[in-house]
Amino acid sequence: MSAATIRVGDLVHVQGQERAVRDMKALPGRRKLLIFDGGATYLLSPASCLPAYRSQPCP
């Protein structure tokens, strides 16, 4: 996923760990600051892609 497609609740792989995106903040230059459960953060630039998946709600 990229900065343009990431959403709160997505699970992303960062530095060898799977983390849930708890919150995000838009930053200048189309960057996003991802805030994970536990308070860890990651700066995602528009050119970056992260391995991730989105859980689907049950019908």
C-alpha positions as CSV (number, residue, x, y, z in Angstrom):
1,M,0.0,0.0,0.0
2,S,1.1,3.5,-0.6
3,A,0.5,6.9,1.2
4,A,-2.5,7.4,-1.1
5,T,-4.2,4.1,-0.4
6,I,-3.4,3.3,3.3
7,R,-6.3,3.5,5.7
8,V,-6.8,3.2,9.5
9,G,-7.2,-0.4,10.4
10,D,-4.9,-1.7,7.7
11,L,-2.2,-4.2,8.8
12,V,1.2,-3.3,7.4
13,H,4.6,-4.9,7.6
14,V,7.3,-2.5,8.9
15,Q,10.8,-3.5,10.0
16,G,9.8,-7.2,10.1
17,Q,6.7,-6.7,12.2
18,E,3.0,-6.7,11.4
19,R,1.4,-3.6,12.8
20,A,-2.2,-2.2,12.8
21,V,-2.6,1.4,11.7
22,R,-4.5,3.1,14.6
23,D,-4.4,6.7,13.3
24,M,-2.8,8.8,10.5
25,K,-1.8,12.4,10.0
26,A,-1.4,14.0,6.6
27,L,1.9,15.9,6.2
28,P,3.1,18.3,3.6
29,G,4.4,16.7,0.4
30,R,1.6,14.0,0.3
31,R,3.3,12.2,3.1
32,K,1.5,10.4,6.0
33,L,2.6,9.7,9.5
34,L,1.2,6.3,10.4
35,I,0.5,5.8,14.1
36,F,0.4,2.1,15.2
37,D,-1.1,0.4,18.2
38,G,1.3,0.9,21.0
39,G,2.2,4.4,19.8
40,A,5.0,3.6,17.4
41,T,5.1,5.8,14.2
42,Y,6.3,5.5,10.7
43,L,6.7,8.2,8.0
44,L,5.3,7.0,4.7
45,S,6.4,9.1,1.7
46,P,4.3,9.1,-1.6
47,A,6.9,7.0,-3.4
48,S,7.0,4.3,-0.7
49,C,5.1,1.1,-0.7
50,L,4.5,-1.2,2.2
51,P,3.4,-4.9,2.2
52,A,-0.1,-4.7,3.8
53,Y,-3.5,-6.1,3.8
54,R,-6.9,-4.9,4.7
55,S,-9.3,-7.0,6.7
56,Q,-12.8,-7.2,5.2
57,P,-15.9,-6.9,7.4
58,C,-18.1,-9.9,7.7
59,P,-21.3,-9.7,5.6
